[in-house]
Amino acid sequence: MKTRLINAVFFLGLYLAFLSWYDGWGMDPFTAEEIDTL
């Protein structure tokens, strides 16, 4: 049960991170130039 809870929290966080990126909540998608400078 604990493993399922951890998985649920992980996927929920991943989903929210994707939504925030997709909707542009202050997080612009990386351009090729920005990736090169990381």
VENRABEL-V950708 format. One record per helix or strand. SS is the DSSP state (H for helix, E for strand). FROM is the first residue (numbers start at 1). LEN is the number of residues. If there is no record, write none. Layout:
SS_FROM_LEN ; SS_FROM_LEN
This chain:
H_2_22 ; H_32_5
